[in-house]
Amino acid sequence: MLPLPALLALTTTVFLGCLTEVLPAGLLLGMSADLGVSPSATGQLVTVYAITTALTAIPLTTVTLRVPRKHLLVALIIGFLLTNLVIAVSSSYPLILAARVGSGALTGVMWSLVAGYAMRLVPPGLTGRALAVAMSGTPIGFALGVPAGTALGELADWRWAFGVMALITVPLLGWVLVAVPTVPADPARPTRPLAASRLPGMRPVLATVALFSLGHNVAYTYIGPVLVGLDSARMLGAALLVFGCGTVGGLVAVGAALDRHPRAVLLSCTGMTAAAIVLIGLSDGVPGLVLAAACLWGLAFGGAPTAFQAVTALIAGTTADAAQSLTIAAWNGAVAGGALIGGLLLPLGTFLLPWCAAFVILLPVLFSRRVVLSARADPSRVA
């Protein structure tokens, strides 16, 4: 039987980390006006966050291997409390940027910690289910957290959204202290990211992860300005809500199909995401088309991270820890790249963003066959 109180505390931690990372996309216009900076500059709050996560995921995870897991989890939650509180009360763009750097470093450690923690709370036969419960905080963040935060920012002020995130950490700390068992620190052992990157098929996987994440974030980070360009600014909250609900359905669908049809899953995630973003560009602001595109986008995106993680683990075998750190770095590096490229394209016209994003997302299709064939290989043959 799964220890649901402990696992749901980890789910809430993931939810908090996901929401902290992506919420500025829904609050971009309000933050830009209040801070007196351009939408492109506000978008870089996502960029620096993702760059920090990408750069720190491997080294900070390695450095903290000997720290007791529960102590590290509590420290991360307190870190989210402080950084989100700084953003909520500050009127200084440089200070907010610095707080986002701090949050990004926390998130890089969190992804590695929570996955391992969840699997160590259950017997071997239940590790997959435990991991699925813990990581469900991500689609819940997209389905409920981002739309709710965006709506709060529109109804009150964007600062309230970050303030509420800071407040969430207070009961979460108590929950973790009471419900999450203590597990010992991992023994010090060197990670081997370079060795993992040389496994057959790993580089195509990393390219797939990076290109998919890059294209997605070119469009998602600036979805507010894109809808303004389509004269559909009023649709932002509804579109984010539909997108978030779609991510839940996508996660369920991928979980049911990935083991038997990995190639079809990868092709579906990339193709459907590109098609959805193109549909937004072609929608001419028609509400029904915007919402249909948002739903399709959510369905495709919701299952993509799970598919990437599963294929990475299948290829890596005993080097899965090092390989997953590479995947985290590739994903978040591309988040930063997408926000940066989108910001550079934005002054040229919002109509460019959907088409450029879809083109980049479709590039991984060129790698998909090599990815799946390599995933079926025996990783033990690689030294």
C-alpha positions in Angstrom: 0.0 0.0 0.0 1.3 3.4 -0.9 2.1 5.9 1.9 -0.2 8.5 0.5 0.3 11.2 3.2 4.0 11.3 2.6 3.7 11.0 -1.2 1.1 13.8 -1.4 3.5 16.0 0.6 6.1 15.4 -2.1 3.4 16.1 -4.8 2.7 19.4 -3.2 6.4 20.2 -3.2 6.6 19.5 -6.9 3.5 21.5 -7.5 5.1 24.5 -5.7 8.3 24.1 -7.7 6.4 23.9 -11.0 4.2 26.8 -10.2 7.2 28.9 -9.1 8.9 28.2 -12.4 6.2 28.9 -14.9 3.8 31.4 -13.2 5.5 34.5 -14.7 4.2 33.4 -18.1 0.6 34.0 -16.9 1.5 37.2 -15.1 3.9 38.6 -17.7 1.8 41.6 -18.8 0.9 42.8 -15.2 4.5 42.4 -14.0 5.9 44.2 -17.0 3.6 47.2 -16.4 4.2 47.4 -12.7 7.9 47.0 -12.8 8.3 49.4 -15.7 10.2 46.9 -17.9 9.3 45.5 -21.3 7.5 42.1 -21.7 10.7 40.7 -23.2 12.6 41.7 -20.0 9.9 40.2 -17.8 10.1 37.0 -19.9 13.8 36.7 -18.9 12.6 36.0 -15.3 11.8 32.6 -16.8 15.0 32.5 -18.7 17.3 33.1 -15.7 15.3 30.6 -13.6 15.7 27.9 -16.2 19.4 28.7 -16.9 20.1 28.4 -13.1 18.3 25.1 -12.9 20.2 23.7 -15.9 23.6 24.8 -14.6 23.1 23.7 -11.0 21.1 20.5 -11.3 24.1 18.2 -11.6 26.6 19.9 -9.3 24.2 20.7 -6.5 22.6 17.3 -6.6 26.1 15.8 -6.3 27.1 18.1 -3.4 24.0 17.3 -1.4 24.1 13.5 -1.7 25.3 13.1 1.9 22.7 15.5 3.4 19.8 13.6 5.0 16.9 13.6 2.6 14.3 15.1 5.0 16.6 17.8 6.1 17.3 18.8 2.5 13.6 18.7 1.6 12.8 21.1 4.5 15.6 23.4 3.5 14.3 23.5 -0.1 10.7 24.4 1.0 12.1 27.2 3.3 14.1 28.4 0.3 10.9 28.6 -1.8 9.2 30.5 1.0 11.9 33.2 1.1 12.4 33.6 -2.6 8.7 33.9 -3.4 8.2 36.3 -0.5 11.0 38.6 -1.8 9.3 38.7 -5.2 5.9 39.4 -3.7 7.1 42.5 -1.8 9.9 43.9 -4.0 9.5 46.6 -6.6 13.1 46.2 -7.8 13.5 44.2 -11.0 17.2 43.3 -10.3 16.2 42.0 -6.8 13.4 40.0 -8.3 15.8 38.6 -10.9 18.2 37.6 -8.1 15.4 35.8 -6.3 14.5 34.0 -9.4 18.1 32.8 -9.6 17.8 31.4 -6.1 14.5 29.7 -6.9 16.1 28.1 -10.0 18.9 26.6 -8.0 16.4 25.2 -5.5 14.4 23.6 -8.3 17.3 21.9 -9.8 17.9 20.0 -6.5 14.2 19.4 -6.0 13.6 17.4 -9.1 16.4 15.0 -8.3 15.5 14.8 -4.6 11.8 14.1 -4.9 12.1 11.4 -7.5 14.6 9.4 -5.4 12.7 10.1 -2.1 9.4 8.8 -3.5 10.9 5.6 -4.7 12.7 5.0 -1.4 9.4 5.2 0.5 7.9 2.1 -1.0 9.0 -1.5 -1.8 10.5 -2.1 -5.2 7.3 -3.3 -6.8 5.5 0.0 -6.1 8.3 2.5 -7.1 6.7 3.4 -10.4 3.3 4.2 -8.8 5.0 6.2 -6.1 6.9 8.2 -8.6 3.8 8.9 -10.6 2.0 10.2 -7.5 4.8 12.4 -6.5 5.4 13.9 -10.0 1.7 14.5 -10.5 2.3 17.9 -8.9 3.5 19.1 -12.3 0.3 18.6 -14.3 -1.7 19.8 -11.3 0.4 22.9 -11.3 -0.4 23.5 -15.0 -4.1 22.5 -14.6 -4.9 24.4 -11.5 -2.0 26.5 -10.2 -1.1 28.6 -13.2 -4.7 29.5 -14.2 -5.5 30.3 -10.5 -2.4 32.4 -10.1 -3.1 34.2 -13.4 -6.7 34.9 -12.4 -5.6 36.1 -9.0 -3.1 38.4 -10.7 -5.8 39.8 -13.0 -8.4 40.3 -10.2 -6.1 41.7 -7.5 -2.4 42.1 -8.3 0.4 39.8 -9.5 2.2 40.2 -6.2 -0.7 38.3 -4.5 0.1 35.2 -6.6 3.6 35.1 -5.4 2.5 35.9 -1.8 0.1 32.9 -1.9 2.8 30.6 -3.0 4.9 31.8 -0.1 2.0 31.1 2.3 1.5 27.6 0.9 5.0 26.6 2.1 4.0 27.2 5.8 1.5 24.3 6.1 3.6 22.3 3.7 6.5 22.5 6.1 4.3 21.1 8.9 3.0 18.4 6.7 6.5 17.3 5.7 7.7 17.3 9.3 4.8 15.1 10.4 4.0 12.8 7.5 7.3 12.3 5.5 9.6 9.6 7.0 13.2 10.2 7.4 15.5 8.4 5.0 19.3 8.3 5.2 21.5 10.3 2.9 22.8 8.5 -0.2 26.4 7.3 0.1 28.8 9.6 -1.6 29.3 8.3 -5.1 30.4 10.1 -8.3 27.9 10.7 -10.9 29.0 10.0 -14.5 27.1 12.3 -16.8 29.7 12.2 -19.5 29.7 8.4 -19.5 25.9 8.4 -19.6 25.9 10.8 -22.5 27.9 8.2 -24.5 25.3 5.5 -24.2 23.8 4.4 -27.5 20.8 6.6 -28.2 21.3 9.0 -25.3 22.4 11.9 -27.4 19.4 11.7 -29.7 17.2 11.6 -26.6 18.9 14.7 -25.2 18.5 16.5 -28.5 14.8 15.5 -28.6 14.3 16.8 -25.0 16.1 20.1 -25.8 14.3 20.8 -29.1 10.9 20.0 -27.8 11.3 22.1 -24.6 12.9 24.9 -26.7 9.9 25.1 -29.1 7.3 24.8 -26.4 8.8 27.6 -24.4 9.2 30.0 -27.3 5.4 30.0 -27.5 4.3 29.3 -23.9 6.4 31.9 -22.2 4.8 34.6 -24.4 1.3 33.2 -24.8 -0.1 36.4 -23.3 1.4 38.7 -25.9 0.5 36.2 -28.7 -3.1 36.3 -27.6 -3.0 40.1 -27.4 -1.7 40.1 -31.0 -4.8 38.0 -31.9 -7.1 40.4 -30.1 -7.8 37.7 -27.6 -6.2 38.9 -24.4 -9.4 38.1 -22.5 -8.9 34.4 -23.4 -5.6 34.1 -21.5 -6.9 32.7 -18.2 -9.3 30.3 -19.9 -6.7 29.1 -22.3 -4.2 28.4 -19.5 -6.9 26.5 -17.5 -7.8 24.4 -20.5 -4.1 23.7 -21.2 -3.6 22.7 -17.6 -6.5 20.3 -17.6 -5.3 18.8 -20.9 -1.9 18.1 -19.3 -3.6 15.8 -16.8 -5.2 13.8 -19.6 -2.0 13.7 -21.5 -0.1 12.2 -18.4 -2.8 9.5 -18.0 -2.7 8.6 -21.7 1.1 8.4 -21.9 1.2 6.3 -18.8 -1.1 3.7 -20.4 0.6 3.6 -23.8 4.3 4.2 -23.3 5.5 0.7 -22.5 3.9 -0.8 -25.6 4.1 2.1 -28.0 7.1 4.3 -27.2 7.7 5.4 -30.8 4.0 6.4 -31.2 4.1 8.3 -27.9 7.1 10.3 -28.9 5.7 11.1 -32.3 2.3 12.0 -30.9 3.7 14.4 -28.3 5.8 16.3 -30.8 3.3 16.3 -33.7 0.3 17.2 -31.5 2.2 20.0 -29.8 3.4 21.5 -33.0 -0.1 21.3 -34.5 -1.7 22.9 -31.5 0.7 25.9 -31.6 0.1 26.3 -35.3 -3.7 26.2 -34.7 -3.3 29.1 -32.2 -1.5 31.1 -34.9 -4.2 30.4 -37.4 -7.1 30.9 -35.0 -7.5 34.6 -35.7 -8.6 34.9 -32.1 -11.8 32.8 -32.5 -12.4 31.6 -28.9 -13.4 28.1 -29.8 -10.3 27.6 -31.9 -8.0 29.1 -29.2 -9.5 26.8 -26.5 -9.3 23.7 -28.8 -5.7 24.5 -29.5 -4.9 25.0 -25.8 -6.6 21.6 -25.0 -4.6 19.8 -27.7 -1.4 21.5 -26.6 -2.0 20.4 -23.0 -2.7 16.8 -24.0 0.5 16.6 -25.9 2.7 18.4 -23.4 1.3 16.7 -20.3 2.8 13.3 -21.3 6.0 14.5 -22.9 8.2 14.9 -19.7 7.1 11.4 -18.5 7.9 9.9 -21.9 11.3 11.5 -22.0 12.1 10.4 -18.4 11.0 6.8 -19.1 13.0 6.5 -22.3 16.0 8.0 -20.7 15.8 5.5 -17.8 15.3 2.6 -20.3 18.5 3.6 -22.2 20.6 4.3 -19.1 19.9 1.3 -17.0 22.3 1.4 -14.0 23.5 4.9 -14.9 19.9 6.3 -14.7 20.8 8.9 -12.0 23.5 10.5 -14.1 21.3 10.3 -17.2 18.3 11.9 -15.6 20.5 14.8 -14.4 21.5 15.4 -18.1 17.8 15.3 -19.0 17.0 17.9 -16.4 19.8 20.1 -17.6 18.8 19.7 -21.2 15.1 20.5 -20.5 15.7 23.5 -18.4 18.5 24.9 -20.6 16.0 24.8 -23.4 13.4 26.5 -21.2 15.8 29.3 -20.9 16.6 29.3 -24.6 12.9 29.3 -25.5 12.2 32.3 -23.3 15.3 34.1 -24.7 14.5 33.4 -28.4 10.9 34.3 -27.9 11.9 37.6 -26.3 14.1 38.4 -29.3 11.3 37.5 -31.7 8.6 39.4 -29.8 9.5 42.9 -31.1 9.4 41.5 -34.7 5.7 40.5 -34.3 3.8 38.1 -32.2 2.7 36.2 -35.3 6.2 34.8 -35.7 6.2 33.0 -32.4 3.8 30.1 -33.1 5.4 29.3 -36.5 9.0 29.3 -35.1 8.0 27.3 -32.1 6.2 24.6 -34.2 9.2 24.3 -36.6 11.6 23.7 -33.7 9.3 21.2 -32.0 9.0 19.1 -35.2 12.8 18.7 -35.5 12.9 15.9 -32.9 10.8 13.7 -35.2 14.0 13.2 -37.2 15.5 11.6 -34.1 12.5 9.6 -32.9 13.3 6.3 -34.7 16.9 6.3 -33.4 15.7 7.1 -29.9 13.3 4.2 -29.7 15.6 1.6 -31.3 18.3 2.6 -28.9 15.9 2.4 -26.0 15.4 -1.2 -26.6 19.1 -2.0 -26.6 20.8 -3.5 -23.5 22.6 -0.7 -21.8 24.8 -3.1 -19.9 26.9 -3.5 -23.1 28.2 0.0 -22.6 31.2 0.4 -20.3 
